[in-house]
Amino acid sequence: MKLKGTKFQVKVWRYLVKIPVGSIKTYSEVAKAIGKPLAVRAVANAIAKNPYPPQIPCHRVIRSNGSLGGYSAKGGLKTKKKLLKKEGIIV
């Protein structure tokens, strides 16, 4: 799959693919994992522009306080919650 976006966006999206089914990460954890610990908002913005949800599993990223955050794909948060539940994650 050829990803079109900024270098930063592609870096974030490539990391998301590595999050195992049934696991979640926070936006902050993603930022740290890609070597940009202070770029939490930028990570959230890159995730919001994900061109291939749920193939690139942005639904597995939540806020540090345990809330869902956002989901820009069709169905919004309702879909995000459904996808997480299907993977055995209740938020």
TORPA-4810 file (N, C-alpha, C, O; in nm, 3 decimals):
<nodes>
NODE_1_0.085_-0.118_0.000_0.000_0.000_0.000_0.089_0.124_0.000_0.170_0.143_0.091_M
NODE_2_0.075_0.206_-0.100_0.151_0.330_-0.112_0.078_0.440_-0.036_-0.034_0.478_-0.070_K
NODE_3_0.143_0.490_0.068_0.081_0.593_0.151_0.122_0.731_0.102_0.240_0.760_0.082_L
NODE_4_0.023_0.815_0.083_0.049_0.954_0.042_0.017_1.047_0.157_-0.096_1.051_0.205_K
NODE_5_0.116_1.119_0.199_0.102_1.215_0.307_0.238_1.274_0.335_0.334_1.248_0.262_G
NODE_6_0.248_1.352_0.440_0.378_1.407_0.478_0.463_1.295_0.536_0.411_1.189_0.571_T
NODE_7_0.593_1.318_0.547_0.681_1.218_0.608_0.634_1.185_0.749_0.635_1.069_0.790_K
NODE_8_0.593_1.288_0.821_0.547_1.268_0.958_0.421_1.181_0.961_0.413_1.086_1.038_F
NODE_9_0.323_1.214_0.876_0.199_1.135_0.872_0.229_0.989_0.840_0.176_0.899_0.906_Q
NODE_10_0.311_0.965_0.741_0.343_0.828_0.700_0.412_0.754_0.814_0.387_0.635_0.836_V
NODE_11_0.499_0.823_0.887_0.567_0.762_1.002_0.465_0.719_1.108_0.475_0.610_1.163_K
NODE_12_0.369_0.806_1.135_0.263_0.774_1.232_0.181_0.655_1.182_0.158_0.561_1.257_V
NODE_13_0.138_0.659_1.057_0.053_0.553_1.003_0.126_0.418_1.004_0.066_0.315_1.033_W
NODE_14_0.255_0.420_0.971_0.333_0.295_0.972_0.343_0.238_1.113_0.343_0.116_1.131_R
NODE_15_0.351_0.326_1.212_0.353_0.278_1.350_0.218_0.216_1.388_0.214_0.113_1.455_Y
NODE_16_0.110_0.279_1.347_-0.023_0.229_1.382_-0.043_0.085_1.336_-0.108_0.006_1.406_L
NODE_17_0.011_0.051_1.221_-0.004_-0.084_1.166_0.062_-0.187_1.259_0.024_-0.304_1.257_V
NODE_18_0.158_-0.144_1.339_0.230_-0.235_1.429_0.156_-0.260_1.560_0.195_-0.349_1.637_K
NODE_19_0.051_-0.184_1.588_-0.025_-0.204_1.712_-0.106_-0.332_1.696_-0.192_-0.340_1.608_I
NODE_20_-0.081_-0.432_1.781_-0.149_-0.561_1.765_-0.300_-0.553_1.788_-0.350_-0.468_1.861_P
NODE_21_-0.371_-0.643_1.723_-0.515_-0.657_1.744_-0.538_-0.681_1.893_-0.468_-0.760_1.956_V
NODE_22_-0.636_-0.612_1.948_-0.668_-0.628_2.089_-0.585_-0.542_2.182_-0.595_-0.554_2.304_G
NODE_23_-0.502_-0.456_2.126_-0.418_-0.365_2.205_-0.456_-0.222_2.175_-0.509_-0.190_2.068_S
NODE_24_-0.428_-0.135_2.270_-0.448_0.008_2.247_-0.322_0.083_2.289_-0.243_0.035_2.370_I
NODE_25_-0.306_0.201_2.233_-0.198_0.293_2.268_-0.261_0.430_2.286_-0.370_0.457_2.235_K
NODE_26_-0.193_0.514_2.359_-0.240_0.653_2.371_-0.169_0.736_2.265_-0.067_0.695_2.209_T
NODE_27_-0.224_0.854_2.239_-0.161_0.945_2.145_-0.018_0.976_2.191_0.074_0.984_2.110_Y
NODE_28_-0.001_0.992_2.321_0.131_1.019_2.379_0.227_0.903_2.357_0.344_0.924_2.323_S
NODE_29_0.180_0.781_2.375_0.265_0.663_2.352_0.308_0.654_2.205_0.422_0.618_2.176_E
NODE_30_0.218_0.687_2.115_0.252_0.686_1.972_0.360_0.792_1.946_0.457_0.764_1.875_V
NODE_31_0.343_0.911_2.001_0.441_1.019_1.981_0.579_0.976_2.031_0.680_0.998_1.963_A
NODE_32_0.584_0.915_2.147_0.712_0.868_2.202_0.771_0.758_2.115_0.891_0.757_2.089_K
NODE_33_0.688_0.667_2.070_0.734_0.553_1.991_0.796_0.594_1.857_0.885_0.526_1.806_A
NODE_34_0.750_0.704_1.803_0.806_0.749_1.674_0.919_0.850_1.694_0.969_0.909_1.599_I
NODE_35_0.959_0.870_1.820_1.072_0.958_1.849_1.039_1.105_1.857_1.128_1.190_1.849_G
NODE_36_0.910_1.137_1.873_0.866_1.277_1.881_0.777_1.294_2.004_0.657_1.322_1.991_K
NODE_37_0.833_1.279_2.125_0.750_1.277_2.247_0.668_1.402_2.273_0.569_1.396_2.346_P
NODE_38_0.705_1.515_2.216_0.630_1.639_2.238_0.527_1.666_2.129_0.457_1.767_2.133_L
NODE_39_0.518_1.577_2.033_0.432_1.600_1.917_0.297_1.528_1.928_0.246_1.474_1.830_A
NODE_40_0.240_1.529_2.046_0.114_1.456_2.069_0.001_1.510_1.982_-0.073_1.432_1.921_V
NODE_41_-0.013_1.642_1.975_-0.118_1.700_1.890_-0.095_1.670_1.742_-0.189_1.641_1.668_R
NODE_42_0.030_1.677_1.701_0.062_1.646_1.561_0.030_1.500_1.529_-0.017_1.469_1.419_A
NODE_43_0.055_1.412_1.624_0.019_1.271_1.607_-0.132_1.258_1.591_-0.179_1.188_1.501_V
NODE_44_-0.207_1.325_1.676_-0.354_1.320_1.667_-0.401_1.373_1.531_-0.493_1.316_1.472_A
NODE_45_-0.340_1.479_1.484_-0.378_1.535_1.353_-0.344_1.439_1.240_-0.422_1.424_1.146_N
NODE_46_-0.229_1.373_1.248_-0.191_1.275_1.145_-0.288_1.158_1.146_-0.328_1.108_1.040_A
NODE_47_-0.325_1.113_1.265_-0.419_1.002_1.276_-0.555_1.041_1.217_-0.620_0.959_1.152_I
NODE_48_-0.596_1.164_1.239_-0.725_1.211_1.185_-0.726_1.212_1.033_-0.833_1.207_0.971_A
NODE_49_-0.609_1.219_0.972_-0.599_1.220_0.826_-0.569_1.082_0.767_-0.538_1.070_0.649_K
NODE_50_-0.579_0.979_0.849_-0.555_0.841_0.805_-0.642_0.809_0.683_-0.764_0.815_0.692_N
NODE_51_-0.579_0.777_0.569_-0.657_0.752_0.448_-0.719_0.612_0.439_-0.803_0.587_0.353_P
NODE_52_-0.677_0.521_0.527_-0.723_0.382_0.515_-0.771_0.321_0.647_-0.720_0.216_0.686_Y
NODE_53_-0.867_0.383_0.716_-0.920_0.317_0.834_-1.018_0.208_0.792_-1.086_0.230_0.692_P
NODE_54_-1.031_0.098_0.854_-0.953_0.049_0.968_-0.831_-0.033_0.928_-0.767_-0.092_1.016_P
NODE_55_-0.794_-0.040_0.798_-0.674_-0.114_0.760_-0.551_-0.059_0.832_-0.467_-0.136_0.879_Q
NODE_56_-0.541_0.073_0.840_-0.444_0.135_0.929_-0.524_0.162_1.057_-0.607_0.253_1.060_I
NODE_57_-0.499_0.083_1.161_-0.589_0.079_1.277_-0.579_0.198_1.373_-0.534_0.185_1.486_P
NODE_58_-0.622_0.313_1.325_-0.620_0.432_1.410_-0.720_0.421_1.525_-0.712_0.496_1.623_C
NODE_59_-0.815_0.328_1.514_-0.913_0.310_1.621_-0.848_0.256_1.749_-0.910_0.259_1.855_H
NODE_60_-0.726_0.207_1.739_-0.656_0.152_1.856_-0.581_0.258_1.936_-0.508_0.225_2.029_R
NODE_61_-0.600_0.386_1.901_-0.533_0.494_1.972_-0.639_0.575_2.048_-0.737_0.622_1.991_V
NODE_62_-0.614_0.590_2.179_-0.708_0.661_2.266_-0.634_0.770_2.344_-0.511_0.780_2.338_I
NODE_63_-0.710_0.850_2.415_-0.651_0.956_2.498_-0.589_0.896_2.624_-0.624_0.786_2.666_R
NODE_64_-0.497_0.969_2.684_-0.429_0.925_2.806_-0.525_0.907_2.923_-0.498_0.828_3.014_S
NODE_65_-0.636_0.980_2.922_-0.733_0.969_3.032_-0.829_0.851_3.014_-0.920_0.831_3.094_N
NODE_66_-0.809_0.773_2.908_-0.892_0.655_2.884_-1.012_0.680_2.795_-1.080_0.586_2.755_G
NODE_67_-1.040_0.806_2.762_-1.152_0.833_2.672_-1.110_0.804_2.528_-0.991_0.793_2.498_S
NODE_68_-1.207_0.791_2.441_-1.181_0.747_2.305_-1.105_0.848_2.219_-1.034_0.808_2.127_L
NODE_69_-1.120_0.975_2.246_-1.060_1.074_2.157_-1.151_1.091_2.038_-1.272_1.104_2.055_G
NODE_70_-1.096_1.093_1.919_-1.178_1.111_1.800_-1.168_0.992_1.706_-1.089_0.900_1.727_G
NODE_71_-1.249_0.997_1.601_-1.244_0.898_1.494_-1.306_0.963_1.372_-1.427_0.984_1.367_Y
NODE_72_-1.222_0.995_1.275_-1.269_1.071_1.160_-1.327_0.986_1.048_-1.378_1.039_0.950_S
NODE_73_-1.321_0.855_1.063_-1.377_0.768_0.960_-1.529_0.762_0.972_-1.588_0.812_1.068_A
NODE_74_-1.590_0.700_0.873_-1.737_0.689_0.868_-1.791_0.629_0.999_-1.742_0.527_1.047_K
NODE_75_-1.891_0.694_1.053_-1.953_0.646_1.176_-1.897_0.707_1.302_-1.955_0.692_1.410_G
NODE_76_-1.784_0.777_1.291_-1.726_0.846_1.405_-1.699_0.757_1.525_-1.660_0.641_1.511_G
NODE_77_-1.719_0.813_1.642_-1.687_0.742_1.767_-1.767_0.613_1.785_-1.719_0.519_1.848_L
NODE_78_-1.888_0.610_1.731_-1.970_0.488_1.741_-1.897_0.372_1.673_-1.893_0.261_1.725_K
NODE_79_-1.840_0.399_1.557_-1.765_0.297_1.484_-1.637_0.260_1.557_-1.601_0.142_1.564_T
NODE_80_-1.567_0.360_1.612_-1.443_0.333_1.686_-1.472_0.240_1.803_-1.399_0.143_1.825_K
NODE_81_-1.576_0.270_1.877_-1.613_0.189_1.992_-1.648_0.046_1.949_-1.611_-0.051_2.015_K
NODE_82_-1.720_0.033_1.839_-1.759_-0.097_1.785_-1.636_-0.179_1.743_-1.628_-0.299_1.772_K
NODE_83_-1.541_-0.114_1.676_-1.419_-0.183_1.634_-1.338_-0.231_1.754_-1.287_-0.343_1.754_L
NODE_84_-1.326_-0.146_1.856_-1.252_-0.184_1.976_-1.321_-0.300_2.048_-1.256_-0.393_2.095_L
NODE_85_-1.453_-0.292_2.057_-1.528_-0.398_2.124_-1.509_-0.531_2.050_-1.495_-0.636_2.112_K
NODE_86_-1.509_-0.526_1.918_-1.488_-0.646_1.836_-1.351_-0.710_1.864_-1.334_-0.832_1.851_K
NODE_87_-1.254_-0.626_1.904_-1.120_-0.675_1.938_-1.105_-0.709_2.086_-0.995_-0.743_2.132_E
NODE_88_-1.216_-0.700_2.161_-1.214_-0.736_2.301_-1.174_-0.624_2.396_-1.141_-0.648_2.512_G
NODE_89_-1.177_-0.502_2.346_-1.141_-0.386_2.428_-1.267_-0.308_2.460_-1.337_-0.260_2.371_I
NODE_90_-1.294_-0.295_2.589_-1.410_-0.219_2.634_-1.357_-0.088_2.694_-1.280_-0.090_2.790_I
NODE_91_-1.399_0.024_2.636_-1.352_0.154_2.685_-1.468_0.232_2.741_-1.451_0.345_2.787_V
</nodes>
